[in-house]
Amino acid sequence: MTPDRITFLRTTPNSRGGARYATKQWAWNLTLNEWRQISYDAGTWFLAEQREVSSIDDLAAAINDVRGDPRVTAVRGDLTEAGHKALRSGGVMRRLKKVARDGSQPTLAEVPRHWMMVDVDGWRLPEWADLAGDPEAIIEAAIYDLLPEPFHDVRCFWQLSSSAGFKVGVLKVHIFFWLEEAASNEALKEYLQVHAPKVDRAPFNAAQPHYIADPIVSGGHDPLPRRTGWIKGMEDVVVLGDLDRAFLQRTIRERREKVQSGAGLSGAAARSVEGLLALIGDGEGKEGFHAPLRNAAFRYAVRTPIRQRDDDAFKAMARAAIERAEYDPRTRSTQEIGRYTSDAYLDDILDSAFARVGLARSDVPQGQQPFHAAPDQHVADARELVGRQIDDALQAAAEWHDLPDEPGGRPPSRHIGLAVDVGTGKSRTGRGRIARFVRSQKAKGKPYRVLWLVPTIKLGGEAEKHFTDLEGVKVAIHRGREQPDPEQPEHRMCMDLEAVKAAEEVLADVDETVCGDGETGCPFFSICGYQRQKKAVARADVVIGAHELAFHTPGGAKKDMALTVFDEAWWQDGLSIGRTITAGTLAAELRRHPIMRHVKGEQQVADEMATNDQHGVYLRADAALEASPEGYVKRQALLDAGLTALACTSARAEVWKRKRVGLMRPGMSLAARKEAAKEMAINPRIPRLGAMWQAFAELLSGEGEATGVAEIRFKEVEGGQMKVLHLNTRKDVKPLIQENPALLLDATMPEALVRPYLPRLEVAAPVRVQTPDMTVRQVVGGFGKTSLVPHVGPRSEENSPQNLARLRRVAELRDFVEGVSEGLPGWEGGAGTLVVTYKAIEEHFASLPHTEVAHFNDVAGRDQWGKVRNLFVIGRPLPHPEAIREIAAALTGQPVVIENSQKETRAIRLADGTGRPIEVRTFDNETAEAVRAAITDAEVIQAIGRARGVNRTADDPVNVWLMADVVTPLVVESVHDWRDLCPGQVDRMACRGLLLTSPADAAVVFQDLFPSGEAAKKAFQRVQGGISGTFPYEYLIIKECPRNQPVEVTYRPQGRGQQTRKAWVREDRLPGLLEWLEERLGRLAHYSAPVPPHPDEEEDFAPAAEPVAEGPPAARTPEAAGFSDQSARPREGAGETRTPENNWAEGASAAVMQ
């Protein structure tokens, strides 16, 4: 290929000798608390330099070499003879592509180029976007949105512009591609106008500057931790094919004429705000709604001086255009169209547009000090401290029970929280001391029973085993009806779950309506595990149950209750988010389901008088909801409707009298139960009605302007929208638990989130433990859920380019995990690697050798991975801002208003005590930020705690790879960027344990990595130094001596002229390799591989499952591969033999030396 060139221009000093810059300068204004952009002037005269480039890698290297110089810019043009002459004579030149007025000749010429830069300037960031943490996902989305298919899945180099990060809400990035065939500027501009009309075509000009220098930042820190990177793809070049310029020009002309005639606009007007608004709508030639509105707002902002900004005028134009536009009702709802006309939407795009032209603001970057304090406790000291803290809490509980139980006899009990690092043994320490507490309380004749609450019943079973080792303590587990029966594993605790479900759906008492008393009722009563456990629970000293029991404590656990222990976080179990009540239906529903009263025989009849008394209150509530706008319910709306706190309190009490009872009974058939449930249809709605009345009463009796518990929303239904009351509520902890002492044990102890349940909570100083034998490496960039988890649903096809890109990234991670873990077992056998990630993708890692997987929110308290060698935490749970807002409102009962999460610079604590800043997502609202931290950061901490780092020694260390943009209290050895670690195609082959040195064979064997032999050949050529006879250790990713040593294998396919090939194989992949290769390459004429010296002791490797979408070589048993003896095996149809030579020691030694 003839080398291409890129021309760099460097500014020259001004008349006073000062530097001229070709990039934006940003200075932090402490007075205005905002970034201030300092304008720059690149001047007229430049120094010039041309560099030859032959690939996208050469181009990226050239840009990286100069982007740190704020004086440098680039152009597509080539230096003319006049340009070269000017540089030779005076050393400087002007940037000219035409003859200047003074007669100066052009210095830059239009020439076809293989390279092109796509300038994305103002692409609106999606709600999920995290430009600091995951720019690749955003840029990939922009490529798929803005560029046609030939650019999809093509490797490219990106550089965020000097405004990126300072201009909020938009993507500003330069994306560099390499074209298979050089193309002229004019051809590219026409192509983009037809196939990518949203892309800026201005850069395609010989003299147009490409501003590639990084910004100059003063008074603060760059809001973006990195500004360049790669988008990986299956191809290295863009194939545009034959650019038929005649076709392109004809298409452009026809589209322009169609727009002009359809909108009645002239050619000039078509490029105005009005012309862009004319493109609104669906159908041929139209561009939807959001894009034209966004572009029109930007055009308006560009052409309107700030002092002449008239938002109302623009919004009137936009609404008129939307009203005229036609749309497809099958794909767009009236609600969506209404959103486009709303003030909120139009104000947003206007503000964003004006921000893009000069009014962007940014947050102050924080300093470089680590965000979290360093752990200060040795594990032995920490355990001693935790023991003392638990002893103090139990002593306080005992002293409280010793006080006289009479009015004024004792103060409120204490609720004490302990924040203790995972693995320190807080639960184990607590169990031993709880046993002593129980025995002591019994001896004194005081309340002695303990309710021990855990995240899951499975963990409860583990706790029960530990308690049974403690003398003198009876322990029982309270299991829910759907849990497996430990004494009858083939059955659930309840054997008639359908009847239970039918009763529970209408809030019927299950014991009274399903179970009965054993003589009449459920036919399974005598063998029922749920009934059997009641006796054990009633006799137990310690009752173990799930966290949910804090909100409905079983009767058998109430007597002699002395203490409740909450083991691990439980605050989310009391939340009830998203229950709705249809606005305007309250009074009518009251007539259909009136207040009831009991008559002789316990039958229910309608209480017409009580119903009539309440009807007026319900009518006023209907009026208040109908009059309320979208958002939190306001106090004034209730007052305007005539509601009072007293009336709402009364309504809350009366609403429970509407509950239908006595219609279900034990022994009923399922069909009869369903019929009864129809008459009890009001029952499931009563709790939400009660919550509504309680929220209204509290709002009217308080001083707040609005409630966070209830908000008005509009719900899409068939035929339009429905107004609903959306409830965000939390349950109250049962009075028995509130009144008695409580001990809370948690790794993070989110005080702000627990206190709404337990207002008297006291939290001791956290116990943070050093982990010298746990090495944590953190990798940032590209691990958000939107980057890894394929989208499902009608709007996202399974094989969409975006989903395929996500699966490809997961496959890269999978190979990286195998390359790092090397297929080794744990320190005591079993799993050597644990991967904790999103539930939707954990299956992709499950088939790796000696690897187990788990997902977020399913790891707390699990202890089976304390001897793994490697732990990978990939991603982090980060709820949508709307979900966080709802949770925060439910916990506090107050309105919580948050926009999208913000980017904040926080520093990771490194092993040397310094901080490594990264950008993380946070919230301004304190409660919302506490919720985010308790869900995101705390879950990551729980996941890492599964490796039990505090228990490790020099004999069984653990390596942790934290692959997420989070800042935790952990001490991190090193921080890496995923773009530096992400394995390429050849790397991934090596990570799988088999590195073939033949590109042709690699293309056959690893078709998921190399789509063709030519692609494999190019991939091998791109590897620095090529593939030679020595093993390239850089493919092992971790630049340390590998433990599962690669060894040399030679083989030769059958056929005349075939050469002997060499491969490098990880030792655990040797068993079955011969057969595996022959399945893919055909019968081999020669095969030589090391043979283990002690085959009788060799582990029997079962075939590994193929991974989802992509896969490593499957391990097979030695016998299946012909390793059962050392004899040569004759090759069928030929006289040559294949000898598995016994060169194990020699091959391993050679590999080590190489």
N, C-alpha and C positions, 0 to 999 in steps of 0.2 A: 504494500500500500504506500502511495506517495505521502510523505509526511505532511500533515496539516500544520497550521500555525495559529497562535493566539498573540495578539499585539497588546502589550502593556504600555500605558502612558503614565509618566510620573510628573506631578506638578512641580513647578519651579517657584522659588521664593518671590514674594511681592516686592514692591519698590523699596520698602523699608527693611528688607531682608528677612521678614517674617515668613513662616511656613504657610503654604496654602494646602488645604486638605480636600480630599475627594471622598469624604465620608461625614456623616452626621456626628455632631458632638452633643452630649447630654450632660447637663449639670444639675445636681440636686439642689433645689431652692428650699432651704430650711424654713424660710418665712412663709412661703405659700404652700409648703409641704407637697411639692410636685416636681416632676422633671421639667427642665427648661431646655428646649432645643436651641442650640447655637447654630445659626446659619453659616454656611461655608461657601467659599468661592474657589473653584478649582483653577480659575484663571484661563489664560489664552495659550500660553506657551508650555510645552511639555518636552520632557525627555522620553525617548521611545526605546522599547526593547521587544524583539520578537522571539518566541520560543517555539520549537517544533514539538508537536504532540501527535501521537499515533494511536491513542486509545483514550477511553474515558479515564483510565488510571493516570495517564500522563497529564491529561487536562487538570484533574483534581490536584495532582502533585504540584503543578505549576501555580495554580490558584492558592494552594496552601502556603507556598513559598512566599507569596507577596501580600497576602491579605492582612498580615500584621502591620504593614506599612500604610498609614492613613493617607499617604499621598498618591497611591496607585489606583488606577482604574483600568479597564480593559475595553477593547473595541473589536468588532468582527472584521473590520477592514484590514487590508494588507498594505504595507508601506509601498508607496509609488516611488518612482525614481526621484521625483521632486522631494519626497519625504526623506529619502536616504541622503540626497544632496544637502538638504537643510541640516540634517543631523551632522553631516561631515563638516559643513562649513561653520556653523555656529553652535552646534551641539544641541539645539532645541528646534522644535517645529510647532506649527499650529495644526489644529485638528480640522482639516478641510477635506471634503469629498467633492467639492465643486470649486471652480475658479472664483476667488474672492474679488471684492470690488476694487481692491488695490492691485489686481492682476496676479496675485499669488496663486500658484498652481496647486491642484489638489495633492494632498499628502497621503490620503487613504483611498484605496480603491475597493469597489465591490467585487468580491470573489466568492465562489461557492465554498462552503465549509462543511466538514463532517460534524463539527460540534455546534450545539445550539443551546442557548439559555432561555428557559421559560421563566418569565418574571411574573410570579403570583403576588399581586399587590392589593391586599384588601379582601381576600377570600374570608368570608365570615366563619369564625370558629364554631364548630358544633358544641352542644352543651357538654358533651363528654370530654372535650378536648383538654389536654394537659401539655401545653407547648413546652414547658420546661422539663417535664418528666418523660414525655413520650412523643417527641416531635415526629418520629417516623410514622406513627399511626395517622397523625393529622395530615402529613404531606402525602402519604399514600392515598388517603381519602380525597385530597385535593386533586391528585393526578387522575383518579378514577372519575371525579366529578367534572374536571375541566378539559381533560385531554382525551382524544379518541383511542380506540383499542390498540393501535400499533405502539403506543407508549406504555400500555399496561404491562406489568410484570417484566419491565426492562430495568436493568441495573442502572442507577443514576446517582450522581453526586449532588448534594443539596447544601445550600448556604443560606441561613436566615439573614435577612437584610439588616442594615444598620438601624432600622426603625422597629424591627421585630422585638417584642417584649416591652417596648415603650409605648406602642400603639395598642390599645386594649381591644380585645374582641375580634381581631382579624389576624390572618396569616399573611406574612410578608416574607417571601422566600424566593431564592433563585435556584432553579432546578436545571442541572446540566445533563444533557443526553449526548450520546454519540450516534450519528446516523450511519447506516450501512453505505449509502451513497451521498457524496457531498451535494448540498443543495444551496441555491442562491437565496439571497434575502427576499427578493420579490416572490419567488416560488413558495417560500415558507410562509410569508405573510398571507398569500392567497389561500394556501392550504389551511392555515389556522383560522382564517375568517370563515371558511366553509365548515371545517370539522371541529374547531375549538373557538367559537365566537367570543367566549368569555376571557380568552387569554390576550394579554397586552401584546400588540405586535410592534410597538415602538422600538424594542431592542434590535430588530432586524434591519439594521442600517449600518453602513460601513463606519460611520463616525459617531454613532450613538454610544455614550459611555455605559458600561456595565459596572455599577458601583459595587465592587467586590471587597473593599476594605472593611474591616471590623469597625464598629463605632468607637468613638473616644468617650469614655465615661469618667466623670469627675464628681467628687462629693458623695459618692455612693457606689454600689456594686452593680455590675451588669445583671439585670433581672433574669438572664438566661444563662445556665451553666455551660452550654455548648452551642455553637453556631454553625457547625458543619457536620456532615455525616453522610451515610450511604443508605439508599434504598436498594435492598437486594432483589434480584430478579432472575428469572430463568435464562434470559438473554442479555447480552452485553451491548447490543446495537438495536437501534430503531429501524425497522424496515418500512419505509413509506411507499416503496414500489415506484412505478413510473408516475411522476408528478405531471399529470395532463393539465397544463396551465390553461388551455383553451376551455376545458370542461370547468375548471375552477372559476375562471372569469365569467363564464356564462351563468354558473350557479349563483355567484355573487350578484350579478346584474338582475337575475330573475327574482331573487329574494328581495332586493332593494325595491324593485318595481312593485312587488306584491305588498310590501309594507306601505309604500307611498300611496298606492291606489286604495288599499283597504282603509287607511286612516285619513285619507285626504290630505296628505302632507307632501311637501316638496322634499327634494333630496336633502337640502340643508336642515329642514325641520325634523327629518327623520333621525338626525343625530343629536337632537336637543332633548331636554327633559321630556317634552311632550312626545317626541318620537320614541323614546325608551318606554314611556308609559303605554304607548300604543301596542307594544309587544306583549302586554299582559293578557293571559288567558290560555286555554288549551286548544289544541288543534294545529293544523299545518302552519308553519311559519311563526307560531307563537312560542313563548319561552316560559310558560307557567306564570307564577305570581311572585314568588320571593325574589328570583333573580332580576327581573325587570324593575321591581320596586327598589331593590338594593342599588342597582346600577343608576336608576333615575335619581335616587337620593344622593348618591355620590356625585353625579353630574351637577346636581343642584348645589352641593357643597363646594365643588370645585369652582363653579361660576359665580357664587354668591359671596361677597365680602361679609365678614362676620357681623359687622354692624348693620348689614341689610338683611340679615337672616330673618325670614318670616315663615315660621313652621306652619302656621294656620293656612297660609296660601298654598304651600306645597301639599299639605294634607288634603285640602279641598280638591286639588288637581288629581291626587292619587285616588281619592274616593270616587271621583267621577269616572276615572278610568276603570276602576274595579267594577263599578256598577254597570258599565257598558260591556265588560268582558264576558265572554261565554266560557263556561267550564263544564267539565264532565261530572255529573252528580254521582257517578259510580265510583269515582276516585277522590272526589273532594266533597266534604260536608259543608253544610251551611255554617257550621261553627267555624270551620277553617277560613271560609271567606270572610266571616265576621271578624275573625282575629286580624286579618290583613287590614281591615278598615278601622281597627281600634286605635285609640290614642296611644296605648301602651306599645303596640307594635310599631306604629309609624314614628313615635318619638324615639324608639330604640334605634331604628335604622337611620334616622336623621342624626342622632347623637353619634352613632358609630361612624357615619360618613364624615361629619365635621371633625371627629377625632382623627380620622385617617388623613385629613388635610392639615393637621397642625395642632389639635387640641388634646392629644393623648396624655394620659396620666399614668403613673405607676406608683407602687408602694415602695417605701424605703427598705432597701435590703438590710438585713441584720448583719451584725458583726460575725467574726470567724470563730468566736468561742463556742465550744460544744453546747448544744441545747440542753443536754441532760448532765447531771452530776456523775462523777465517777463512782463505781461500786467501791465500798470501803470495808467490806466484811470478808474475812476468811470464812470458808464454809463451816468449820468447826465452831468458830465464834458466833457465826450467824445462827446456827442451830441452838446453841446455848441461849442466845438472846431471845429467839422465838419461844423457847421453852419457858423462859421467865415471863414473857409477855402473856402467854397463854395461862400460866399459873396466876398471874395478877388478875386476868379477866375472870377466871373461875373463882378466885378468892372473893372478888367483888360480887359475883353472883351468889355465892354461899352467904356472904354477909347480908345481902339484901333479903334473902329468904329467912334469915335469922330474926329480922325485924318483925314487930307485931303487925299482923295483917288486919288492920282496922283503919277507919278513916283518920288520916293525918299521922298514921303510925310509921309509914316509911315513904321515902321520896320515890320518884319514878326510877325504874330499873335502868341499868346502863347497857347500851348497845355499843360494843367495842369492835372496831375493824382493824385488822392487821394486814398490811401490804408486804408480802414476802415473796422473793423471787422464786420462780418455778424450779422445782427440784430440791429445794432446801429441806423439805420434809415437814412442812407445816401440817399436812393432814395426818401423817404418821405420828408426829409429836402430839398433835391434838387428841388423837384417839387414845393414846396411853394415859394422858392426863384426864381425859373425860372419864375413863374407867375409874380412876381414883376418886374423882368428883362424885360419881354415882354411888360408890361404896360409902364414902364419907357422909353424903346426904342421907342415905338409907339409915346409917347407924344413928343419925341424929333425929330420925323421924320427920325429916323435912322433905318437901318436893324434890325428887331425885331424877325424874325421867328426862331424857335428852332427845330432841328431834334433830336428826342430822340430815341436812338437805344437800343433794348433789346434782350435777347437771343432768345425768341420765341414770336410769335404773341399772344399766350395765356397770357403770362406775359404782353404783350402790352395792352391787354384788361383790365387787372387789373390796369395798369398805367393810362389808359384813365378814368376809374372810379374815381381814386383819383384826376385827373386833373379837372374833371367836377365839383368837389366841390369847385374849386377856381374861384372866381368871375372875370369876364372880360377876360377870356382866352378861345379861341375856339380850340378844340382838335379834331384831326382826326387820324385814323389808316390807314396806307397803308398796305393792305393785298395782299399777292400773289394770283395768279389766282387759285391755288389749295386749298386755305384756305376756310373753311365754310363761307357762307354768313350770317352775323348776322341777317339780315332782312328776309332771306329766308333759315332757318336752313337746309331745305331738299336739298338745292343746294349748289354747290361751287360758289366761286366768279365768275368763268368763267363757262359757260354752254356748251362749246364745247372744252373740254380739249384735245380731240384727235387731232383736227385741230391745236391747240396750240402746242402740243407735236411734231407734224410733222414739224411745222415751226421752232420751237426752235432747233430741232435736226440738222437742216442745217443752223442755225444762221440767219434765216430770221426775219425781223422786224415784230413782231406779230401784232402790231397796223395796219401796212400797208398791211400785207398779209392775215390776218384773220379777224380783227375787222372791218375795214372800217370806214366810217364816219356816219353810222346810216341810210343812205338812201340806200346805196348799200353795201352789205357785209354780216356780220353775222346776222342771223335771230333773235338772242337773244339780239341784241345790246340794245334795248330799256328797257329791264328788267335785264340787266347784272349788277351784283354787282360790278364788277371790274371797269366798266365805270362809275357807279354811284359814287364810292368813289373818282374819280378824281376831281370832283367839290369840295367835302368836303376837300380834301387834299389841293387844290389850295387856299381855303379860310382860312385854319386853321392857328392859331398862333403857335401851337405845333403839329408837325407831328411825330407820333410814328410808328416805323417800326422795322423789324428784323435787326440784325447786318449786314446782307448781303447788306443792302442798302448803306453801306459805300463804296461799290465797283460799284454800279450802281444806283445812286440816281434818283428817279422818277422826271420827269420834273416839276410836280406841286409843288414840295417842294423846288425848286431852287431859286425862286424870293424872294428877301429881306431876304436871309439866313443870320443869325447873329451868330449862335452857334450850334455846334453838341455836344450832350451828349451821351457818351458810358456808358451804365449801365451794369456792370459785364464784365467778360473777353470775348474778341471777336477776339483775334489774330488768332485763328485757322480757322476762317471763310474765311480768304483770301488765304489759302493754296490750291495749286493744285499739288497733288503728284501722280506720276505714269503714266502720259501720255507718250506714246511711239511713235517713228518713226522708221520704218524699215530701217536699214542701207543698202546702196547700191541701193536704189529705188528712190532717190530724182530727178535725172535728167530724168529718164523714166517717172515718174509721172508728171513732168512739161510738157512733150510732150503731155500726155493724158489730162491734165487739164492746159492749157496755161494761160498766162496773157490775160485779156480781155480788150476791149475798147468799149465805147458806140458810137453808130451811131444814125442817125436820128430815132426818135420814141423811144428812150431810150432802144433800143435793144442792146445786147452784141454780139460782134464778136471777134474772136481770134486776138490778136495783135502779129503777127508773128515776127516783128522786135524786140519788147521788150522781147518776149520769147527767141529769139535767143541770145539777149544780156545777158540774165540771165542764159542761159543753161550752159555756161562755169563755172559760179560760182557754180551751182548745181553739175556739174561733179567734181569740186575740193572738194566740201563738201562730196560727195560720197567717194572720194579717202581718205579723212581724216578719215572718220568713218571706212572705211574698214581697214585702217592701224592702227587704235587705238586698244590697248588691252583693256581687261575688266577693268573697273574702271572709274574714272572721266576723262573727255575729257581734254587733255593737250594742252597748247598753242603751243608747238613745233609741234604737229601733224598737226595743222591748218596751221602753217607757212610752213611746209614741203610740204603741198598740194597746196601751192600758194595762200591761202586765205589772205585777208587784212581786216582791220577794216572798211575801206570805202566801200569795196565790200559787206561786210555782212550787213552794215547799209542800203545800197541801196536795197539789197535783202529783208530786213525786210519791207521796205516801199512798194516794188513792189509786195510782196506776197499777200497783201490785194486786189490787182487788179485782182487776180485770183478768187475772190469770185463771184459766180453766183447769180444774182439778176433778178427780173422781171419775174420769172417763176411761182411764186405763187401769187395768188390774192384773195381778199375776195370773198366768195360765192362758191369757188371751192368745189367739192365733195372730200371726203377723198381719194377715189381711184385716182383722178386726182392729189391730193397733193402728194401721194406716188410716182406717176410717175415723177412728177416734182422734188421730192427729189432725185431721181436717177441721174438726170442731175446736181444736186447741191451737189454731193457726196464729192467734194473736200472741201466744206465749213467747216465741222467740223474739218478738219485737219489744216486749216489756222492758228488758234491761236497757236497751238503747233509748226508749222513751224516758226511763228513769234517769239515765245519764243526761239527757237533754234538759229535763226539768231541774235537775241538780245544778247543771251549768248555768241555767237561766237564774235560778235562785241566788247562787253565789255571785253572779255578775251584778244583779240588782241590789244585793245587800253590801257589795263592796264599793270601791272607789275607782276601779279600773274602767277604761272606756270600752274594752272588748274582752272576749274570752278566747283562750287558745284551744279550748276543748271542742268548740262547735264552729264550723265555717260553712258558708254557702258555696256550692259548686254547681256546675252544669254538667250533666251526664248525657252522653250520646245514646239515644234510643232510636228505634226504627221510626222514621218519620220526623225526626227533629231532635230537640234537646229537652231534658227534664231537669228541673231545679231540685236539688237535694241538699239536705243538711248532713254534712260530713263530720263524724265524731272522732276525736283523738283522745282517748281516755286511758287511764291506768287503774288497776284494781288496788284495793286497800289490803295491806297485810292483816291477817286475822287478829282480832283483839287479844286473843290469848298469847300470840307471839309478841305483839306490841307491848303488852303489859309485863311480860317476863324478860329476864336478861337474854341477851343474844351475843354471839361471837361470830364475826365474819372473817373468813380466811380467803384471801385473793392475791393474785400476783400483782395486780395493778390498782385495785381498790378505787374505782371512780366515785369519789365522795359526793360530787355534785349530782350524780345520777342515782345514788342510793338514798341520799337524804330525803327526797320526797316521800319515800316509803317509811323510813325510820328517821324522823326528825332529830332524835337525840343521839345520833351516831357520833362516836368519838373515834378518830383514826390515829393510831400510834405512828411514830416515825417509821418510814419504810425501811425494810431490811434488804439491802442490795448487796449481792454476793459476787466476789471475784471468781472468774472461771479461767485460770491460767492454762488449762489443757483443752479449751475449746477455742478454736481459731475461726473467727468470723470474717468472711470476705463479702463485701456488698457490691452488687452490680446494679447500675441504674440505667434506665432507658428501655421502654418498649415492653413492659410487663403488665400494663393495665388490662382489665377485663375486656375492654373494647379492642385491644390489640391481639388477644389470644383466643377468646371464646367466639366461635362462629355464631352469627345471628340466626335465629330461627323465626318462623312466622311467615305470614303471607307476603310481607314486604321484603323479605330477604331469601332469595333462592339458595338452596343448599350448595350449589356449585357456583355461586357468584364469585367474581374476581376477588372481592373483599374477603369472603370466607376462605377461599383458597389461599390467600395471602396469610390469613390467620393460622390456618392449618400448617402452612409451610414454616411459619415462625415456631409453632409448637414442635414441629419435627426437628428444627434446628436445636431447640432447647433439649429435646429428647436425646439427640446425639451428643450434645455437650455434656449432659448428665452421665451418659455412658462413658464418654471419653475421660471425664474426671474421676468417676467412681471405679473404672477399670474392671467392673464385674466382680469385685472382691466380696466375700461374705463378711458378716459382722465379726467383732472381736471374739465372740464366743459361738460362732456359727450363725446360721440363719441370715436374716436380712443385713446386708452391709450398707445399704443406702435407703433413706426415707425421702420421698418427695411429697411435699404438702403444697397443694395448689388449688385451683378452682375445680369444683366438682365436675363441671362439664368436660374437662380435659384430662382428668386424672387417669383415665383409661389409657391414654397415649403412653404413659410411663410404666404401666403395670407389667409389661412383658420384659422389661429390662432384667438382666440377671441379678439375682440377690437384691432385688429392689421391692420395697413395699410403698404403697401410696395412701394418701389420706387427703381430705379436703378441708378447707376452712370451716370453722364452726362445728367440727366433729373431732377435735383433737384434745380438748381440755381434759386433764386428769388421766390421760392414757399413758401407761408406763412401759409398754412392751418394746420401746425402741431405745432403751438406755445403753445399748452396746453397738449401735450402728457406727460406721466409720465416717459416713457423709450424710449430711442433711441439706436438702435443697428446699427452700421456701420460694416459690415462684408466684409472684403477684402479691396482691393484698386486697382484702375485702373493703371496698369503698362504696357505700350506698349512694344513691342519687341524692343530690341536695334536697329534693322535695321530701324524700323519706326521712332524712335527718331533721328537716324542719318539723314534720309531723311528730316525730318521736320527742323532740325537744318541747313542743307545745303540749303533748300529752303528759310529760313528766312534770312540767311547771304549772300547767293550767293557764299560762299566759300566752298572748300572741307572740309568735316568733317570726320575724321577717328576715329572711336571708335571700340573697341573690345566689348566683352560682358560687362555688367555692373560689377562694382567692389563692394566688400563688404567694408563698412566703419562703424566704430563705432561712433555713435552719441548718445547723452544722452537726454532722455525725461526729461522735467522739472516737478519735483514732487511738491506737495503742500507745503512741508517744505523747498523748495528752492534748494534742492539737485538734482543731476542728476542720472538717471537710464540708463546705457548704453545698447543699443541694436545694432544689426547689421542691416544696411539698404543697399539697392542697390543704388549706385550713379554712376556718370560718371566723368572721368577726364576732358573731354572737357567742358568748361564753358557753352557754348550755349546748348549742349546736356543735361547738368545737369539742366539748367534753364527750358528746355522743360520738363524733367522728373518731376521736382518739380511742374511746372504749371499744369501738367496733373494729377499727383499722389497726392501730398500733398494738392494742392489747391482744388481738388475735394473732398477729405476727409473733409477739412475744410468747404466746401460748404454743404456737407451732414450733418455735426454736427450742422451747423448754422440753419438748418431747425427747430431745437427745440427752437430757439430764446432764448438761455441761458442768454443773456444780459438782457432780459426783465423779467426773473423769480424772484420770491420773496420767502420768507419762506413759503408762503401759497400755492405756486404751483411749487415746485422744480422739477428738471428733472435729471434723472440718464442716463448717456451716457456710452455705452459700445463700445469702439473702439477696434475692433478685427482685427488688422492689424499690420504689422511690419513697422511702419512709425514713424517719429519724426516730430510733428507739433508744432506750437506755443502755443498750449493749455496747461494749467496746469492740471496735472494728479494726482488724489488722490492715486491710487495704480496701480501697474503693476503685472500682473499674467501670468503664463504659461498655455497654453490651456491644457496641459497634467494634470495639477492639477485641472482644472475646468471641463474637459470633463466628462459628466455624464456617468456612467455605465448603465447596463441594468435595474437594480432595480431603480437607480436614474432617468432614463428616464421615467419609469412608474410613479414615483412620480411627475416628472415635468409635466406630462400630466394631473395631478389633481386627479388621482385615484391610491392609493397604496394598492394593495391587499396583504394580508399576507399569502395567500395560494399559494404555488408554482404551484400546479396543475391547479388552476383556472387562475393564471397569464399566464400560457402557453396556455390556451384556449383563453383567452381574448386578449392577446398581442402576437399574433403569430409572428409578425415582430421582437419582442425582444427575445422571447424564442422559439426556434424551437421545443422543446419537454419539457415534464414535468421534465425529468431528468436534462435538461439544466437549467430550471428554478430553480430546487432544488439546483444545484451547484452554480448558481448565487446568490441565497439567502444566501447560506452558506458562500460565499466569502465576504458578507457584514459584516463589523466589528460589532460584537455584535448580528448579526442576526436580524430577524424581530420579534419584541415582541409586547406586548400589548400597548406600548407607541409609539407615532409617532416619527420616526427618523428625527429630524429637519435638519440634515445635508443634507437630500435630497433636501431641498429647495435651495441649492447651495449658496445663500447669507445668511451668518450667522447673520441675523438680524430678528427682530420680524416680521413675515409675516403679511400682511394687509388683505389678503383674506384667513381667517383662515381655516385650515383643521379641519374637524369634523369626529367623529367616526360613522361608519355605520356597522351594523351586518346583516348577511344573512345566509341562510342555503338551499342548494339545496335539492330537493326531493330525497327520497330513504332511505332505511333502513341503519342505522349506520352513516348517514351523520352528521357531526359536524357543529356547528355554526361557521362561519368564521367572521373575523373582517377586515374592510377596512377603510382607511383614505381618505377622499374626500375633495377636495377644494370646498368652498361654491358655487362658480359659476357653478360647475359641478353637483350639487345635482339635479336640475330639469331634469327629464327624466332618471335618473340613473337606476331606477328599471326596466323600459322597456328595457333599453340598456343592462343591465346585463342579463335579461331573453332571449334576442335575441341570446346571446352567450353561456350562461350556462344552458339554459332551465328554465322551470317553477321553481320558488323558493318556498320552503315551509315556509320560514320565511324571512322577510325583515323589518328592523327597521332603520329609518333615521330621523335626525332632520327635523322639519318642520318650515319654516319661520314664525315668529309671525304675519306678516302683509302680507298675500298672495295677497291681492288686490293691494298692492303697488309693488309687486315683478316684476322685469323685465322679460319680455317674451323672453326667450332664444330660438332663432331658431336653428335647427340642424346645427352644424358646419360641413363644408365640410371635407371629409377625405383627409388627406395630400397625396402628391405624394409618393408612395412606402411605407410609414410608417404613422401611424396615431394615434391620441389620441382618447379618448372616445368622441363621438359626443353628444353635449348638445341637449336636447329636451324640448318641452314645458311641464310645470307642468301638464297640462290636459292630455297629451298623456301618462304621467307616472302614472296616477292615483292619482294625488295630488289635484284634484278639491275639495275634501272634506276630512274630517278626519275620516271617517267611515272605519271600517275594511272591507276588501274585501275577500269573501270566496274563498278558493283554490279549483279549479276544481278537482273532483275525490278524495277528502280527507276532513276530518273534521277539520283540523288545519287551522287557519287563519293567515294572514300576516297583521300586524298592523303598519302602518307608525306612530310611536309614536312621540308626540309633545315634544321632549327633546332638542330642538334647543339651548336654553340658557344653559342648563346643559351640553350638549355635547361640546359646544364651550368653556365653562369655563374649562371643564376637559382637553380639548386639550391645552389650554393656560398654565394651571398648569403643565401638563406633559411636 
